[in-house]
Amino acid sequence: MRRLPPLTALEAFVQVARTGSVKGAAEELALSTPALSRRIQALERYLGMLLFDRKHQQLELNHDGQRLLAEIAPALDALGAAVETMTGPQRQMRVRLSVLPLFASQRLLPRLGELRAAHPGIHLDIDTNSNATARLGDGIDAAIVVATDVDPSFYAQQLDDDQIFLIAARDRLHGPRAIREPQDISRETVLIHREMATNFDRWKRAFDVPDLQPAAIDYYDSGPLMLEAAAQGLGIAVMLGRHLEHAQDPRIGRLFDYKRVPSPYRYFFVCRQRALEQRPLKIFHDWLIAAEI
């Protein structure tokens, strides 16, 4: 049998040819652009011919490249399908999802039984580490993130809109220790989530106290811990309305509930543009949107 070129080089060639973009292909394969270019060059050296015309740092498939794509792309697709079949249905129906802990505990996990009932073969690997979008295609298939917007190079589906709430222990809402006016926040510690750092400034502008400075600001990267800190009287948590609604914690409540302050932060489902071609991810995505999680 004639020795074949590396499969990784063939995969890189097909991905560039199909996407028409070195950068896009590198993202799909979780490679750096230089690493992908080296794989293309290695394949061209092996074949003894150029497969692309280089034009101002762009690669355009030439005649030989078109012939090679027509010959090997169906074979690679068949090989991929064969590998999926041999790895079994559980493997095929597994989604690697990055999600913030508070969204997972309050909104996703309570509804996953519905997904399992509708699609018994679906399994989720849950990842709560940071920098989710940077790791798409490299360890995770999709992410649920909180953001003001999403890089347009990704597929993104907005999941909700929400308001900014100031959340405090119940004894700060009524009685002798109550916080009665927005200016009273100047004597308090404010708790801010690093993923939603500008919400407090927006709230201050809405309440006409743009120059208000609290006694201290403590930063968190965990929504559940922020809610618990507020319940323990350790500070005033700046969070989204649904965080309080889904918490159903009698120890906490909302301050200044007489004014609506829309938040610029929303939850998004995010993945790479072609990732929804994977059947498990498409099933999960469609269920997530239809269920209005």
C-alpha distance (Angstrom), angle and dihedral (degrees) to the residues before:
residue distance angle dihedral
M1 . . .
R2 3.76 . .
R3 3.77 112.8 .
L4 3.81 112.2 -107.3
P5 3.81 127.6 -139.3
P6 3.82 116.1 -106.9
L7 3.78 112.7 -68.6
T8 3.81 89.6 -134.0
A9 3.81 89.7 60.3
L10 3.82 91.9 50.3
E11 3.80 90.3 47.4
A12 3.81 90.9 51.1
F13 3.81 91.4 49.4
V14 3.82 93.7 50.9
Q15 3.80 92.3 45.9
V16 3.82 93.2 51.9
A17 3.80 91.5 44.9
R18 3.81 92.4 50.7
T19 3.79 98.7 42.6
G20 3.79 96.2 38.2
S21 3.79 88.2 -142.0
V22 3.78 131.5 93.3
K23 3.79 90.7 -158.2
G24 3.80 93.1 47.8
A25 3.80 92.5 47.5
A26 3.80 91.3 48.2
E27 3.81 90.2 52.7
E28 3.81 92.2 49.2
L29 3.81 90.9 51.4
A30 3.84 93.7 41.0
L31 3.82 91.2 -120.4
S32 3.77 134.0 129.8
T33 3.79 115.0 -107.7
P34 3.85 92.5 -112.8
A35 3.81 91.1 50.8
L36 3.80 91.7 52.0
S37 3.81 91.5 47.0
R38 3.80 90.0 53.1
R39 3.81 90.3 54.4
I40 3.81 91.1 51.8
Q41 3.80 91.1 48.6
A42 3.81 91.3 49.3
L43 3.81 90.5 53.7
E44 3.80 91.5 48.7
R45 3.81 90.6 50.7
Y46 3.79 90.5 49.7
L47 3.80 92.5 51.1
G48 3.80 94.8 39.1
M49 3.79 93.2 -130.2
L50 3.79 141.1 86.3
L51 3.80 115.8 -107.3
F52 3.80 98.4 -172.4
D53 3.79 136.8 40.4
R54 3.81 110.3 -127.7
K55 3.80 111.6 -135.7
H56 3.79 119.8 171.3
Q57 3.81 93.7 -32.9
Q58 3.83 90.5 -45.3
L59 3.81 125.0 115.7
E60 3.81 117.6 -138.6
L61 3.81 118.9 -173.7
N62 3.83 110.7 -114.2
H63 3.82 128.5 -156.5
D64 3.81 94.7 -83.8
G65 3.79 90.1 46.8
Q66 3.79 91.1 52.2
R67 3.82 91.1 51.3
L68 3.82 91.7 49.6
L69 3.81 92.5 47.5
A70 3.81 91.3 52.2
E71 3.81 90.6 51.4
I72 3.80 102.8 43.3
A73 3.82 106.7 28.1
P74 3.83 94.8 75.0
A75 3.81 90.0 46.6
L76 3.81 92.4 51.4
D77 3.80 91.3 47.6
A78 3.81 90.0 50.9
L79 3.79 90.6 48.0
G80 3.81 90.9 51.9
A81 3.80 91.5 49.6
A82 3.80 90.9 49.2
V83 3.80 92.1 51.5
E84 3.83 90.9 49.9
T85 3.79 90.4 50.8
M86 3.80 93.2 50.0
T87 3.80 94.1 47.8
G88 3.81 90.2 61.5
P89 3.80 136.6 -121.2
Q90 3.80 96.1 -74.1
R91 3.78 90.1 58.3
Q92 3.79 91.7 47.2
M93 3.80 92.1 50.9
R94 3.81 98.6 48.3
V95 3.81 122.0 112.8
R96 3.80 121.9 -165.0
L97 3.80 103.4 -148.5
S98 3.79 129.7 -175.6
V99 3.80 111.7 -155.6
L100 3.79 137.5 162.8
P101 3.83 111.8 -103.8
L102 3.82 95.3 -121.8
F103 3.80 93.7 51.1
A104 3.80 89.7 46.6
S105 3.81 95.8 49.6
Q106 3.81 98.0 39.2
R107 3.79 104.7 34.5
L108 3.80 113.8 10.3
L109 3.81 107.6 41.0
P110 3.83 95.4 47.3
R111 3.83 89.0 58.0
L112 3.82 101.3 39.3
G113 3.79 91.2 93.5
E114 3.81 87.1 67.7
L115 3.80 90.7 54.1
R116 3.80 92.1 47.9
A117 3.81 91.2 49.3
A118 3.80 92.0 51.5
H119 3.82 95.4 39.8
P120 3.82 111.1 22.3
G121 3.78 92.8 -179.5
I122 3.83 95.8 59.3
H123 3.81 116.8 105.0
L124 3.81 127.7 178.0
D125 3.78 127.5 -147.1
I126 3.83 103.4 -156.5
D127 3.81 120.4 -146.3
T128 3.83 120.8 -176.3
N129 3.80 98.8 177.4
S130 3.81 120.9 123.8
N131 3.83 130.0 -105.5
A132 3.79 91.7 47.5
T133 3.80 98.7 166.1
A134 3.81 91.4 51.9
R135 3.81 89.1 57.7
L136 3.81 98.6 47.8
G137 3.78 108.4 130.3
D138 3.79 90.7 13.8
G139 3.79 106.7 81.0
I140 3.81 98.1 -27.1
D141 3.80 132.4 61.6
A142 3.80 99.2 -159.4
A143 3.78 142.1 -5.3
I144 3.78 139.6 -148.0
V145 3.79 105.4 -144.8
V146 3.77 137.5 171.9
A147 3.80 112.5 -129.2
T148 3.79 145.0 133.0
D149 3.81 90.8 -116.8
V150 3.80 140.5 -16.4
D151 3.80 131.6 -121.2
P152 3.84 105.0 -92.1
S153 3.81 90.6 -133.3
F154 3.84 86.6 74.8
Y155 3.77 129.7 67.4
A156 3.82 107.0 -112.3
Q157 3.80 133.4 -179.3
Q158 3.78 118.4 -169.5
L159 3.80 111.7 -132.8
D160 3.81 102.9 -168.9
D161 3.80 152.6 -20.4
D162 3.78 122.0 -123.4
Q163 3.79 148.3 175.5
I164 3.79 133.0 -115.0
F165 3.81 113.5 -107.6
L166 3.78 130.2 -171.5
I167 3.81 104.2 -144.2
A168 3.80 123.8 -162.4
A169 3.79 141.9 163.9
R170 3.81 112.5 -78.4
D171 3.79 94.5 -110.1
R172 3.83 88.9 62.2
L173 3.82 90.7 59.8
H174 3.83 97.2 56.4
G175 3.78 139.5 14.1
P176 3.80 132.7 30.6
R177 3.83 94.4 -34.3
A178 3.81 94.6 48.2
I179 3.79 120.9 135.9
R180 3.79 100.7 -132.7
E181 3.81 106.9 170.6
P182 3.82 132.6 34.5
Q183 3.82 88.3 -116.8
D184 3.82 88.8 63.3
I185 3.82 88.0 72.5
S186 3.82 86.8 76.5
R187 3.82 87.4 77.8
E188 3.82 94.4 49.7
T189 3.80 140.9 79.7
V190 3.80 111.1 -115.3
L191 3.82 121.0 -149.8
I192 3.81 115.6 -146.8
H193 3.79 129.4 -174.8
R194 3.81 112.2 -131.4
E195 3.82 90.9 -136.5
M196 3.84 90.5 58.4
A197 3.77 102.0 35.4
T198 3.82 98.7 149.1
N199 3.82 98.1 51.8
F200 3.81 93.5 91.4
D201 3.81 92.5 54.0
R202 3.79 90.3 50.1
W203 3.82 90.7 49.5
K204 3.81 91.3 50.8
R205 3.80 91.8 52.2
A206 3.81 91.2 49.0
F207 3.83 90.4 52.9
D208 3.83 92.9 45.3
V209 3.81 94.7 -115.0
P210 3.84 100.5 108.8
D211 3.81 93.4 152.3
L212 3.80 95.8 49.0
Q213 3.81 112.9 130.7
P214 3.80 119.8 -166.5
A215 3.79 121.5 -140.7
A216 3.81 88.4 -106.0
I217 3.81 141.7 -13.2
D218 3.80 120.9 -138.9
Y219 3.79 118.2 -166.2
Y220 3.81 124.3 -144.2
D221 3.79 135.1 -176.1
S222 3.82 93.8 -164.3
G223 3.80 122.7 74.0
P224 3.83 94.4 -163.7
L225 3.79 90.5 54.0
M226 3.80 91.1 49.1
L227 3.80 91.1 54.1
E228 3.79 91.2 48.0
A229 3.80 91.8 47.9
A230 3.81 89.9 51.9
A231 3.81 90.8 48.5
Q232 3.81 89.5 51.4
G233 3.81 90.9 53.2
L234 3.81 94.2 -111.9
G235 3.79 95.2 130.0
I236 3.80 149.6 -40.3
A237 3.81 110.4 -74.0
V238 3.82 119.0 -142.8
M239 3.79 103.3 -149.8
L240 3.79 144.8 137.8
G241 3.78 122.9 -77.2
R242 3.80 94.5 -116.9
H243 3.80 89.6 55.7
L244 3.80 89.2 64.9
E245 3.80 94.1 38.5
H246 3.81 94.7 53.1
A247 3.81 94.2 40.3
Q248 3.84 91.5 68.6
D249 3.79 87.3 -168.2
P250 3.83 113.0 156.5
R251 3.81 90.1 -157.9
I252 3.82 94.0 71.1
G253 3.80 139.4 49.8
R254 3.79 144.0 167.8
L255 3.79 124.6 -82.3
F256 3.82 120.3 -142.0
D257 3.79 97.2 7.7
Y258 3.79 94.2 173.3
K259 3.80 96.4 88.5
R260 3.81 131.5 56.7
V261 3.83 114.7 -136.6
P262 3.83 113.1 -175.3
S263 3.79 114.6 -142.9
P264 3.82 121.2 -134.2
Y265 3.81 87.9 -145.8
R266 3.79 119.7 91.1
Y267 3.77 135.3 170.0
F268 3.80 115.1 -107.5
F269 3.78 134.9 -171.7
V270 3.82 105.2 -136.2
C271 3.80 134.9 -174.9
R272 3.78 139.5 145.0
Q273 3.80 114.3 -73.6
R274 3.81 96.2 -105.8
A275 3.80 97.6 35.6
L276 3.81 92.6 94.7
E277 3.80 87.4 69.0
Q278 3.81 84.4 78.4
R279 3.80 106.1 92.9
P280 3.86 97.8 -141.0
L281 3.79 92.2 51.4
K282 3.80 92.6 45.9
I283 3.83 90.1 52.3
F284 3.81 91.9 49.5
H285 3.81 92.9 45.5
D286 3.80 93.6 50.0
W287 3.81 92.0 47.4
L288 3.82 92.3 47.7
I289 3.81 92.6 52.5
A290 3.80 95.5 42.4
A291 3.82 93.0 47.3
E292 3.84 91.0 51.0
I293 3.80 90.3 -138.3
